[in-house]
Amino acid sequence: MQTTLSPEARQLPRAAEAERILRSCVHCGFCNATCPTYQVQGDELDGPRGRIYLIKQVLEGAAVTHQTQLHLDRCLSCRNCETTCPSGVEYHNLLDIGRAVVDAALPRPAGQRLLRQGLRTLAGNPQLFKTLVLGGSRLRPLLPQALQDKLPRQVPAAGVRPDRVHARRVLLLEGCVQPGLSPNTNAAASRVLDRLGISVQPVAEAACCGAVDYHLDAQERGRQRARHNIDAWWPHLQQGAEAIVQTASGCGAFVKDYGHLLADDPVYAAKAQQVSALARDLVEVVRAEPLAALQVRSGQRLAVHCPCTLQHAQQLGGAVESLLQRLGFNLTSVPDGHLCCGSAGTYSLTQPALARQLRDDKLRALESGSPDVIATANIGCQSHLDGAGRTPVRHWIELLDAALKP
C-alpha cells in the first residue's frame, strides 16, 4: 500500500515500523472474512482492512475523530486476521502504534478514563482484586446483574502445592486476576508438573505481565512492568531455571512479546529477548514430557475453547486439544473454533454489548456437542464464558489434575 507519513508521524519512535507494516498490506480483504467484529457489525471500518486505512489516514496527517477512536477500540486484538493474512501483515503492532497516536491526540471522556484507570489499578494489585472478588461474592444478590456476571460462580480451593524439589525447575507467573478468580489453576499446574518431575517456583517479585496497562492507553507503563518482571526473573534464570511458565495464554502472549516491546531499550533489549525465548505456555511444557507418568482417568465429555492468545498470538492452535486426546479425554467437536469469545482482556468491560454477543455465539458453538464441561487456557476467557451461567468452564490443567490417579 502506498504510504506517505506526515512530518509529525515520522518523528514517532515506531514510525519506520508503522510504514513497513502499512506497505505490506495489499488490501485483499481476506482478513475481514475471519474478523469477529466485522461479522457482527458488517462495517468495513470495524474490520482489519478498514482499521488499517484509518490508521494510515491518521499517520498521513488526517484529523483524529471520535469515530476513528471508536473503530479502533472495537478491535478485539484477537489477531485472527494475522492467521488469515497472505501478506504477513503485523496488524497487532500497527494497531498498537495507531491507538497510541489516536489516544494522545483525543482525550477520552471522564467515564472512560476512570474505567480504564480502575482496571489498570486492579491488574497491578492482585490482593486488592482478590479481596473485591471475595466481597462481591458475599454480596452477590445485592449487586447489579452486570457485576454478578463478572464474579465466578464458585471459587474452588487451591489445594496443596507440592514441596518436593526436583532437579528440573521452572518459574511460574502467578498472574494478576487469576489468583482471585481461579486460585486452583496454578496449584493444579504445580501438582501436574510435580508428577512429571519438574519443580515449580513462583517468583513473588514478578507481578502483572503488563498487558492490561499496555492495551489501555498506558503503553509505557506496560513496558515498565515488563522491565520489572525481567529483573525479578533474571537471577533465577541465571541459576538454572529452564523456562518461565504461564498458565494464562494472554499473559504468555505478552511475555513472549517482551523482546519486541523492548527492542530499542539499550539496557533491557538483550535480556528481554532471552526472557521471551524462555517463555512457555503450560501446554508447551506438559506435551513435551512422558505423559504415561500422569496415569489419567476421566469419563467427562470436554469441549475445548482455544483462546485467541493461544492460537493466533502464540501459534499453538490445537495444542491443548491434541494433548488432552493423547491423555484419553473425550473431546466434542467445536465449529468455528477460530473465532473470539469476546473476552479479549478487558474488552468485555469496555465493550460489553459486543462482548456478550460474541460470547453467546461462542457458547452455542461450544455447547453444540453437549459437553459436560468446557476447557480453556486463559482466565479472561474462562471468566467471560462462565459468566453466562451455562456449561461450567474450567482451565484444562484443573481438569487434568482432577483426573490423575492418586
C-alpha positions as a LaTeX table, in Angstrom:
\begin{tabular}{lrrr}
\hline
Residue & $x$ (\AA) & $y$ (\AA) & $z$ (\AA) \\
\hline
Met1 & 0.00 & 0.00 & 0.00 \\
Gln2 & 1.40 & 3.38 & $-0.99$ \\
Thr3 & 2.06 & 5.38 & 2.17 \\
Thr4 & 3.38 & 8.87 & 2.86 \\
Leu5 & 3.74 & 9.58 & 6.56 \\
Ser6 & 3.29 & 13.15 & 7.73 \\
Pro7 & 6.35 & 15.02 & 9.12 \\
Glu8 & 4.86 & 14.65 & 12.61 \\
Ala9 & 4.34 & 10.90 & 12.21 \\
Arg10 & 7.92 & 10.47 & 11.01 \\
Gln11 & 9.07 & 11.66 & 14.43 \\
Leu12 & 7.31 & 8.79 & 16.20 \\
Pro13 & 9.61 & 6.19 & 17.80 \\
Arg14 & 8.00 & 3.41 & 15.71 \\
Ala15 & 7.49 & 5.38 & 12.50 \\
Ala16 & 9.62 & 3.07 & 10.35 \\
Glu17 & 7.81 & 0.02 & 11.71 \\
Ala18 & 4.40 & 1.57 & 11.00 \\
Glu19 & 5.38 & 2.46 & 7.44 \\
Arg20 & 6.75 & $-1.03$ & 6.80 \\
Ile21 & 3.54 & $-2.68$ & 8.05 \\
Leu22 & 1.30 & $-0.34$ & 6.07 \\
Arg23 & 3.26 & $-1.02$ & 2.88 \\
Ser24 & 2.94 & $-4.79$ & 3.41 \\
Cys25 & $-0.88$ & $-4.64$ & 3.26 \\
Val26 & $-2.33$ & $-5.26$ & $-0.21$ \\
His27 & $-5.95$ & $-4.60$ & 0.86 \\
Cys28 & $-7.10$ & $-8.01$ & $-0.34$ \\
Gly29 & $-9.80$ & $-8.22$ & 2.34 \\
Phe30 & $-9.16$ & $-11.84$ & 3.36 \\
Cys31 & $-8.87$ & $-10.56$ & 6.93 \\
Asn32 & $-12.47$ & $-9.37$ & 7.04 \\
Ala33 & $-13.71$ & $-12.90$ & 6.43 \\
Thr34 & $-12.35$ & $-14.02$ & 9.81 \\
Cys35 & $-12.78$ & $-10.81$ & 11.82 \\
Pro36 & $-15.36$ & $-11.26$ & 14.61 \\
Thr37 & $-16.34$ & $-7.60$ & 14.83 \\
Tyr38 & $-16.73$ & $-7.27$ & 11.06 \\
Gln39 & $-19.01$ & $-10.30$ & 11.05 \\
Val40 & $-21.16$ & $-8.78$ & 13.79 \\
Gln41 & $-21.16$ & $-5.14$ & 12.67 \\
Gly42 & $-20.93$ & $-5.55$ & 8.90 \\
Asp43 & $-19.00$ & $-2.28$ & 8.73 \\
Glu44 & $-15.77$ & $-2.06$ & 6.73 \\
Leu45 & $-14.31$ & 0.20 & 9.43 \\
Asp46 & $-14.93$ & $-2.50$ & 12.04 \\
Gly47 & $-12.69$ & $-4.92$ & 10.16 \\
Pro48 & $-8.88$ & $-5.03$ & 9.90 \\
Arg49 & $-8.72$ & $-3.58$ & 6.40 \\
Gly50 & $-10.81$ & $-0.56$ & 7.40 \\
Arg51 & $-8.88$ & $-0.03$ & 10.62 \\
Ile52 & $-5.59$ & $-0.18$ & 8.73 \\
Tyr53 & $-6.91$ & 2.53 & 6.42 \\
Leu54 & $-7.98$ & 4.66 & 9.41 \\
Ile55 & $-4.51$ & 4.37 & 10.94 \\
Lys56 & $-2.93$ & 5.19 & 7.59 \\
Gln57 & $-5.03$ & 8.37 & 7.34 \\
Val58 & $-4.03$ & 9.48 & 10.83 \\
Leu59 & $-0.33$ & 8.81 & 10.20 \\
Glu60 & $-0.56$ & 10.74 & 6.95 \\
Gly61 & $-1.89$ & 13.79 & 8.77 \\
Ala62 & $-5.69$ & 13.44 & 8.81 \\
Ala63 & $-7.54$ & 14.75 & 11.85 \\
Val64 & $-8.29$ & 12.25 & 14.60 \\
Thr65 & $-12.01$ & 11.88 & 15.28 \\
His66 & $-14.10$ & 10.10 & 17.90 \\
Gln67 & $-15.21$ & 7.70 & 15.15 \\
Thr68 & $-11.60$ & 6.78 & 14.49 \\
Gln69 & $-11.11$ & 6.05 & 18.17 \\
Leu70 & $-14.36$ & 4.08 & 18.38 \\
His71 & $-13.50$ & 1.75 & 15.49 \\
Leu72 & $-10.02$ & 1.10 & 16.90 \\
Asp73 & $-11.48$ & 0.49 & 20.36 \\
Arg74 & $-13.88$ & $-2.09$ & 18.94 \\
Cys75 & $-11.00$ & $-4.24$ & 17.75 \\
Leu76 & $-10.55$ & $-7.31$ & 19.97 \\
Ser77 & $-6.84$ & $-7.63$ & 19.15 \\
Cys78 & $-7.62$ & $-11.32$ & 18.60 \\
Arg79 & $-5.13$ & $-11.48$ & 15.69 \\
Asn80 & $-7.34$ & $-13.85$ & 13.74 \\
Cys81 & $-6.65$ & $-11.60$ & 10.76 \\
Glu82 & $-2.92$ & $-12.27$ & 11.05 \\
Thr83 & $-3.51$ & $-16.02$ & 10.86 \\
Thr84 & $-5.52$ & $-15.44$ & 7.68 \\
Cys85 & $-3.39$ & $-12.74$ & 6.02 \\
Pro86 & $-1.45$ & $-13.99$ & 2.97 \\
Ser87 & 0.93 & $-11.00$ & 3.14 \\
Gly88 & 2.05 & $-11.42$ & 6.73 \\
Val89 & 0.78 & $-8.02$ & 7.87 \\
Glu90 & 1.71 & $-7.46$ & 11.54 \\
Tyr91 & $-1.66$ & $-5.95$ & 12.30 \\
His92 & $-1.41$ & $-6.00$ & 16.09 \\
Asn93 & 1.78 & $-3.95$ & 16.07 \\
Leu94 & 0.25 & $-1.40$ & 13.71 \\
Leu95 & $-2.85$ & $-1.25$ & 15.92 \\
Asp96 & $-0.70$ & $-0.55$ & 18.99 \\
Ile97 & 1.02 & 2.30 & 17.15 \\
Gly98 & $-2.25$ & 3.73 & 15.83 \\
Arg99 & $-4.03$ & 3.55 & 19.16 \\
Ala100 & $-1.20$ & 5.38 & 20.91 \\
Val101 & $-1.31$ & 8.21 & 18.37 \\
Val102 & $-5.11$ & 8.46 & 18.47 \\
Asp103 & $-5.33$ & 8.38 & 22.27 \\
Ala104 & $-2.61$ & 11.05 & 22.57 \\
Ala105 & $-4.50$ & 13.33 & 20.16 \\
Leu106 & $-8.00$ & 12.78 & 21.52 \\
Pro107 & $-8.57$ & 12.65 & 25.30 \\
Arg108 & $-11.29$ & 10.26 & 26.37 \\
Pro109 & $-14.44$ & 11.25 & 28.28 \\
Ala110 & $-14.10$ & 11.20 & 32.06 \\
Gly111 & $-16.09$ & 7.98 & 32.47 \\
Gln112 & $-13.89$ & 6.05 & 30.08 \\
Arg113 & $-10.74$ & 7.40 & 31.69 \\
Leu114 & $-11.93$ & 6.36 & 35.16 \\
Leu115 & $-12.88$ & 2.87 & 33.96 \\
Arg116 & $-9.55$ & 2.29 & 32.27 \\
Gln117 & $-7.57$ & 3.66 & 35.18 \\
Gly118 & $-9.55$ & 1.47 & 37.58 \\
Leu119 & $-8.87$ & $-1.64$ & 35.51 \\
Arg120 & $-5.15$ & $-0.85$ & 35.37 \\
Thr121 & $-5.07$ & $-0.32$ & 39.13 \\
Leu122 & $-6.78$ & $-3.63$ & 39.84 \\
Ala123 & $-4.50$ & $-5.52$ & 37.47 \\
Gly124 & $-1.49$ & $-4.18$ & 39.34 \\
Asn125 & $-2.81$ & $-5.22$ & 42.74 \\
Pro126 & $-3.76$ & $-8.93$ & 42.89 \\
Gln127 & $-4.51$ & $-8.82$ & 46.62 \\
Leu128 & $-6.94$ & $-5.92$ & 46.22 \\
Phe129 & $-8.59$ & $-7.72$ & 43.30 \\
Lys130 & $-8.92$ & $-10.93$ & 45.31 \\
Thr131 & $-10.45$ & $-9.02$ & 48.22 \\
Leu132 & $-13.00$ & $-7.37$ & 45.93 \\
Val133 & $-13.93$ & $-10.73$ & 44.38 \\
Leu134 & $-14.49$ & $-12.31$ & 47.79 \\
Gly135 & $-16.51$ & $-9.33$ & 48.98 \\
Gly136 & $-18.55$ & $-9.26$ & 45.81 \\
Ser137 & $-19.29$ & $-12.99$ & 46.09 \\
Arg138 & $-20.75$ & $-12.47$ & 49.56 \\
Leu139 & $-22.89$ & $-9.57$ & 48.36 \\
Arg140 & $-23.81$ & $-11.13$ & 45.02 \\
Pro141 & $-27.64$ & $-10.91$ & 45.42 \\
Leu142 & $-27.38$ & $-7.18$ & 46.07 \\
Leu143 & $-25.24$ & $-6.40$ & 43.01 \\
Pro144 & $-26.42$ & $-5.39$ & 39.52 \\
Gln145 & $-26.65$ & $-8.31$ & 37.09 \\
Ala146 & $-23.73$ & $-6.96$ & 35.04 \\
Leu147 & $-21.43$ & $-7.23$ & 38.08 \\
Gln148 & $-22.85$ & $-10.62$ & 39.10 \\
Asp149 & $-21.91$ & $-11.95$ & 35.67 \\
Lys150 & $-18.28$ & $-10.97$ & 36.27 \\
Leu151 & $-17.99$ & $-12.88$ & 39.53 \\
Pro152 & $-17.05$ & $-16.58$ & 39.49 \\
Arg153 & $-19.98$ & $-18.90$ & 40.24 \\
Gln154 & $-17.70$ & $-20.61$ & 42.71 \\
Val155 & $-14.06$ & $-20.23$ & 43.70 \\
Pro156 & $-12.61$ & $-23.71$ & 44.26 \\
Ala157 & $-9.97$ & $-24.10$ & 46.95 \\
Ala158 & $-6.46$ & $-24.12$ & 45.56 \\
Gly159 & $-5.35$ & $-27.29$ & 47.28 \\
Val160 & $-1.83$ & $-28.13$ & 48.36 \\
Arg161 & 1.19 & $-27.32$ & 46.24 \\
Pro162 & 3.93 & $-29.96$ & 46.23 \\
Asp163 & 7.04 & $-29.21$ & 48.26 \\
Arg164 & 9.31 & $-31.79$ & 46.63 \\
Val165 & 12.44 & $-30.40$ & 44.99 \\
His166 & 13.34 & $-31.84$ & 41.58 \\
Ala167 & 16.49 & $-31.41$ & 39.53 \\
Arg168 & 14.43 & $-29.63$ & 36.89 \\
Arg169 & 12.87 & $-26.29$ & 37.78 \\
Val170 & 10.63 & $-23.75$ & 36.05 \\
Leu171 & 9.40 & $-20.33$ & 37.10 \\
Leu172 & 5.67 & $-19.62$ & 37.24 \\
Leu173 & 3.98 & $-16.29$ & 36.57 \\
Glu174 & 1.15 & $-16.25$ & 39.12 \\
Gly175 & $-0.85$ & $-13.59$ & 37.23 \\
Cys176 & $-2.90$ & $-10.66$ & 38.44 \\
Val177 & $-6.58$ & $-11.71$ & 38.35 \\
Gln178 & $-6.22$ & $-15.49$ & 38.22 \\
Pro179 & $-5.31$ & $-15.90$ & 41.92 \\
Gly180 & $-8.60$ & $-14.20$ & 42.79 \\
Leu181 & $-10.87$ & $-15.77$ & 40.17 \\
Ser182 & $-9.39$ & $-19.27$ & 39.91 \\
Pro183 & $-6.77$ & $-19.92$ & 42.61 \\
Asn184 & $-6.69$ & $-23.65$ & 41.88 \\
Thr185 & $-5.27$ & $-23.18$ & 38.38 \\
Asn186 & $-1.65$ & $-22.52$ & 39.33 \\
Ala187 & $-1.81$ & $-25.04$ & 42.18 \\
Ala188 & $-3.06$ & $-27.69$ & 39.74 \\
Ala189 & $-0.25$ & $-26.81$ & 37.33 \\
Ser190 & 2.27 & $-27.30$ & 40.15 \\
Arg191 & 0.82 & $-30.71$ & 41.02 \\
Val192 & 0.82 & $-31.94$ & 37.43 \\
Leu193 & 4.37 & $-30.76$ & 36.77 \\
Asp194 & 5.47 & $-32.35$ & 40.05 \\
Arg195 & 4.19 & $-35.69$ & 38.69 \\
Leu196 & 6.40 & $-35.09$ & 35.67 \\
Gly197 & 9.49 & $-34.42$ & 37.78 \\
Ile198 & 9.50 & $-30.64$ & 37.44 \\
Ser199 & 9.52 & $-28.23$ & 40.38 \\
Val200 & 7.53 & $-25.02$ & 40.06 \\
Gln201 & 8.94 & $-21.88$ & 41.58 \\
Pro202 & 6.68 & $-18.84$ & 41.91 \\
Val203 & 8.59 & $-15.56$ & 41.92 \\
Ala204 & 6.78 & $-13.20$ & 44.27 \\
Glu205 & 8.55 & $-10.15$ & 42.87 \\
Ala206 & 7.12 & $-10.78$ & 39.39 \\
Ala207 & 3.76 & $-9.05$ & 39.06 \\
Cys208 & 1.28 & $-8.26$ & 36.28 \\
Cys209 & 2.76 & $-9.04$ & 32.86 \\
Gly210 & 1.88 & $-5.53$ & 31.67 \\
Ala211 & $-0.70$ & $-6.41$ & 29.03 \\
Val212 & $-3.60$ & $-4.61$ & 30.74 \\
Asp213 & $-1.66$ & $-1.34$ & 31.01 \\
Tyr214 & $-0.28$ & $-1.64$ & 27.51 \\
His215 & $-3.68$ & $-2.15$ & 25.90 \\
Leu216 & $-5.46$ & 0.50 & 27.98 \\
Asp217 & $-3.73$ & 3.73 & 26.95 \\
Ala218 & $-0.62$ & 3.21 & 29.11 \\
Gln219 & 1.94 & 1.57 & 26.84 \\
Glu220 & 5.00 & 2.87 & 28.67 \\
Arg221 & 3.59 & 1.62 & 31.97 \\
Gly222 & 3.20 & $-1.80$ & 30.33 \\
Arg223 & 6.85 & $-1.72$ & 29.29 \\
Gln224 & 7.83 & $-0.72$ & 32.84 \\
Arg225 & 6.05 & $-3.82$ & 34.15 \\
Ala226 & 7.95 & $-5.90$ & 31.61 \\
Arg227 & 11.26 & $-4.49$ & 32.86 \\
His228 & 10.24 & $-5.17$ & 36.46 \\
Asn229 & 9.43 & $-8.80$ & 35.68 \\
Ile230 & 12.67 & $-9.29$ & 33.78 \\
Asp231 & 14.58 & $-8.05$ & 36.82 \\
Ala232 & 12.61 & $-10.44$ & 39.05 \\
Trp233 & 13.20 & $-13.49$ & 36.85 \\
Trp234 & 16.75 & $-12.85$ & 35.76 \\
Pro235 & 18.66 & $-14.19$ & 38.82 \\
His236 & 16.62 & $-17.42$ & 38.76 \\
Leu237 & 17.27 & $-17.92$ & 35.05 \\
Gln238 & 20.98 & $-17.49$ & 35.68 \\
Gln239 & 20.71 & $-20.13$ & 38.42 \\
Gly240 & 19.28 & $-22.76$ & 36.07 \\
Ala241 & 15.52 & $-22.30$ & 35.78 \\
Glu242 & 14.73 & $-23.76$ & 32.37 \\
Ala243 & 11.58 & $-21.81$ & 31.47 \\
Ile244 & 9.09 & $-19.15$ & 32.54 \\
Val245 & 5.67 & $-20.80$ & 32.50 \\
Gln246 & 2.33 & $-19.02$ & 32.09 \\
Thr247 & $-0.99$ & $-20.74$ & 32.73 \\
Ala248 & $-2.90$ & $-17.77$ & 31.23 \\
Ser249 & $-2.34$ & $-17.63$ & 27.48 \\
Gly250 & $-2.97$ & $-13.87$ & 27.47 \\
Cys251 & $-0.02$ & $-13.33$ & 29.79 \\
Gly252 & 2.04 & $-15.78$ & 27.78 \\
Ala253 & 1.43 & $-13.95$ & 24.52 \\
Phe254 & 2.54 & $-10.67$ & 26.08 \\
Val255 & 5.65 & $-12.09$ & 27.79 \\
Lys256 & 6.68 & $-13.69$ & 24.51 \\
Asp257 & 6.47 & $-10.19$ & 23.02 \\
Tyr258 & 8.84 & $-8.58$ & 25.56 \\
Gly259 & 11.70 & $-8.87$ & 23.11 \\
His260 & 9.82 & $-6.81$ & 20.54 \\
Leu261 & 8.45 & $-4.28$ & 23.04 \\
Leu262 & 11.90 & $-3.55$ & 24.47 \\
Ala263 & 13.96 & $-4.00$ & 21.31 \\
Asp264 & 15.07 & $-0.35$ & 21.40 \\
Asp265 & 15.90 & $-0.33$ & 25.11 \\
Pro266 & 19.72 & $-0.44$ & 25.39 \\
Val267 & 19.57 & $-1.80$ & 28.95 \\
Tyr268 & 16.86 & $-4.44$ & 28.56 \\
Ala269 & 16.81 & $-5.44$ & 24.88 \\
Ala270 & 19.09 & $-8.49$ & 25.19 \\
Lys271 & 17.51 & $-9.69$ & 28.44 \\
Ala272 & 14.02 & $-9.21$ & 27.02 \\
Gln273 & 14.90 & $-11.34$ & 24.01 \\
Gln274 & 16.14 & $-14.13$ & 26.26 \\
Val275 & 13.08 & $-13.94$ & 28.53 \\
Ser276 & 10.77 & $-14.13$ & 25.52 \\
Ala277 & 12.70 & $-17.11$ & 24.20 \\
Leu278 & 12.29 & $-18.92$ & 27.54 \\
Ala279 & 8.59 & $-18.08$ & 27.98 \\
Arg280 & 6.36 & $-21.16$ & 27.66 \\
Asp281 & 2.64 & $-21.67$ & 27.77 \\
Leu282 & 1.88 & $-24.53$ & 30.13 \\
Val283 & 0.74 & $-26.78$ & 27.29 \\
Glu284 & 4.17 & $-26.48$ & 25.65 \\
Val285 & 5.81 & $-27.85$ & 28.80 \\
Val286 & 3.38 & $-30.67$ & 29.53 \\
Arg287 & 3.11 & $-32.01$ & 25.97 \\
Ala288 & 6.89 & $-32.48$ & 25.75 \\
Glu289 & 7.00 & $-34.82$ & 28.76 \\
Pro290 & 6.37 & $-38.59$ & 29.06 \\
Leu291 & 2.62 & $-38.49$ & 29.61 \\
Ala292 & 2.33 & $-42.09$ & 30.76 \\
Ala293 & 3.62 & $-40.93$ & 34.15 \\
Leu294 & 0.39 & $-39.00$ & 34.68 \\
Gln295 & $-1.97$ & $-42.02$ & 34.71 \\
Val296 & $-5.11$ & $-40.10$ & 33.74 \\
Arg297 & $-8.65$ & $-41.43$ & 34.03 \\
Ser298 & $-11.68$ & $-39.31$ & 33.07 \\
Gly299 & $-15.07$ & $-40.04$ & 31.56 \\
Gln300 & $-16.09$ & $-36.42$ & 31.06 \\
Arg301 & $-17.02$ & $-35.01$ & 27.67 \\
Leu302 & $-15.00$ & $-31.85$ & 27.07 \\
Ala303 & $-15.40$ & $-29.00$ & 24.60 \\
Val304 & $-12.13$ & $-27.13$ & 24.25 \\
His305 & $-12.13$ & $-23.38$ & 23.75 \\
Cys306 & $-8.78$ & $-22.32$ & 22.29 \\
Pro307 & $-8.17$ & $-18.67$ & 23.28 \\
Cys308 & $-7.09$ & $-16.23$ & 20.58 \\
Thr309 & $-3.91$ & $-15.53$ & 22.52 \\
Leu310 & $-3.03$ & $-19.22$ & 22.28 \\
Gln311 & $-3.98$ & $-19.98$ & 18.67 \\
His312 & $-3.30$ & $-16.69$ & 16.89 \\
Ala313 & $-0.69$ & $-14.90$ & 19.04 \\
Gln314 & 1.31 & $-17.93$ & 20.20 \\
Gln315 & 0.51 & $-20.11$ & 17.17 \\
Leu316 & $-0.47$ & $-23.03$ & 19.43 \\
Gly317 & $-3.89$ & $-23.74$ & 17.97 \\
Gly318 & $-4.88$ & $-27.35$ & 18.60 \\
Ala319 & $-2.12$ & $-27.94$ & 21.15 \\
Val320 & $-4.44$ & $-28.36$ & 24.15 \\
Glu321 & $-6.85$ & $-30.49$ & 22.14 \\
Ser322 & $-4.05$ & $-32.76$ & 20.96 \\
Leu323 & $-2.64$ & $-33.13$ & 24.47 \\
Leu324 & $-6.00$ & $-33.98$ & 26.03 \\
Gln325 & $-6.73$ & $-36.52$ & 23.30 \\
Arg326 & $-3.37$ & $-38.19$ & 23.90 \\
Leu327 & $-4.30$ & $-38.43$ & 27.57 \\
Gly328 & $-7.59$ & $-40.13$ & 26.73 \\
Phe329 & $-10.10$ & $-37.34$ & 27.26 \\
Asn330 & $-13.31$ & $-37.42$ & 25.21 \\
Leu331 & $-13.47$ & $-34.20$ & 23.18 \\
Thr332 & $-16.54$ & $-32.91$ & 21.38 \\
Ser333 & $-16.41$ & $-31.15$ & 18.02 \\
Val334 & $-16.46$ & $-27.32$ & 18.14 \\
Pro335 & $-17.41$ & $-25.43$ & 14.95 \\
Asp336 & $-15.78$ & $-22.07$ & 14.17 \\
Gly337 & $-13.14$ & $-22.63$ & 16.83 \\
His338 & $-11.02$ & $-19.81$ & 15.37 \\
Leu339 & $-13.48$ & $-17.08$ & 16.40 \\
Cys340 & $-13.03$ & $-14.94$ & 19.51 \\
Cys341 & $-15.26$ & $-15.39$ & 22.57 \\
Gly342 & $-15.36$ & $-11.65$ & 23.23 \\
Ser343 & $-13.31$ & $-11.60$ & 26.42 \\
Ala344 & $-10.11$ & $-10.12$ & 24.93 \\
Gly345 & $-8.58$ & $-8.98$ & 28.19 \\
Thr346 & $-10.69$ & $-6.07$ & 29.41 \\
Tyr347 & $-12.79$ & $-5.87$ & 26.23 \\
Ser348 & $-15.82$ & $-7.42$ & 27.94 \\
Leu349 & $-15.82$ & $-4.43$ & 30.31 \\
Thr350 & $-15.03$ & $-1.67$ & 27.81 \\
Gln351 & $-17.26$ & $-3.04$ & 25.00 \\
Pro352 & $-19.88$ & $-5.08$ & 26.91 \\
Ala353 & $-22.59$ & $-5.29$ & 24.23 \\
Leu354 & $-20.30$ & $-6.66$ & 21.52 \\
Ala355 & $-18.59$ & $-8.93$ & 24.03 \\
Arg356 & $-21.89$ & $-10.50$ & 25.11 \\
Gln357 & $-22.94$ & $-11.16$ & 21.53 \\
Leu358 & $-19.62$ & $-12.81$ & 20.73 \\
Arg359 & $-19.80$ & $-14.82$ & 23.96 \\
Asp360 & $-23.25$ & $-16.15$ & 23.18 \\
Asp361 & $-22.18$ & $-17.12$ & 19.65 \\
Lys362 & $-19.12$ & $-18.90$ & 21.03 \\
Leu363 & $-21.14$ & $-20.75$ & 23.68 \\
Arg364 & $-23.57$ & $-22.01$ & 21.06 \\
Ala365 & $-20.65$ & $-23.48$ & 19.16 \\
Leu366 & $-19.00$ & $-24.95$ & 22.27 \\
Glu367 & $-22.25$ & $-26.46$ & 23.55 \\
Ser368 & $-23.29$ & $-27.93$ & 20.20 \\
Gly369 & $-21.69$ & $-31.26$ & 21.15 \\
Ser370 & $-23.36$ & $-31.38$ & 24.59 \\
Pro371 & $-20.16$ & $-31.36$ & 26.68 \\
Asp372 & $-20.13$ & $-31.84$ & 30.45 \\
Val373 & $-17.60$ & $-29.05$ & 30.85 \\
Ile374 & $-15.74$ & $-26.52$ & 28.69 \\
Ala375 & $-11.95$ & $-26.39$ & 28.96 \\
Thr376 & $-9.93$ & $-23.29$ & 28.14 \\
Ala377 & $-6.41$ & $-21.93$ & 28.64 \\
Asn378 & $-6.94$ & $-18.32$ & 29.68 \\
Ile379 & $-8.52$ & $-16.87$ & 32.79 \\
Gly380 & $-10.19$ & $-14.00$ & 30.92 \\
Cys381 & $-11.97$ & $-16.38$ & 28.55 \\
Gln382 & $-12.82$ & $-18.70$ & 31.42 \\
Ser383 & $-14.44$ & $-15.93$ & 33.47 \\
His384 & $-16.24$ & $-14.40$ & 30.49 \\
Leu385 & $-17.72$ & $-17.67$ & 29.23 \\
Asp386 & $-18.58$ & $-18.98$ & 32.68 \\
Gly387 & $-20.34$ & $-15.70$ & 33.46 \\
Ala388 & $-23.21$ & $-16.76$ & 31.21 \\
Gly389 & $-24.18$ & $-19.31$ & 33.87 \\
Arg390 & $-24.43$ & $-22.20$ & 31.44 \\
Thr391 & $-21.99$ & $-25.09$ & 30.93 \\
Pro392 & $-19.16$ & $-24.86$ & 33.53 \\
Val393 & $-15.86$ & $-23.52$ & 32.21 \\
Arg394 & $-12.53$ & $-24.56$ & 33.75 \\
His395 & $-8.87$ & $-24.33$ & 32.90 \\
Trp396 & $-7.74$ & $-27.53$ & 31.21 \\
Ile397 & $-4.99$ & $-28.10$ & 33.78 \\
Glu398 & $-7.57$ & $-28.28$ & 36.57 \\
Leu399 & $-9.47$ & $-30.96$ & 34.67 \\
Leu400 & $-6.25$ & $-32.88$ & 34.06 \\
Asp401 & $-5.22$ & $-32.58$ & 37.71 \\
Ala402 & $-8.63$ & $-33.85$ & 38.86 \\
Ala403 & $-8.30$ & $-36.87$ & 36.55 \\
Leu404 & $-4.93$ & $-38.01$ & 37.94 \\
Lys405 & $-4.92$ & $-41.32$ & 39.75 \\
Pro406 & $-3.90$ & $-40.95$ & 43.42 \\
\hline
\end{tabular}
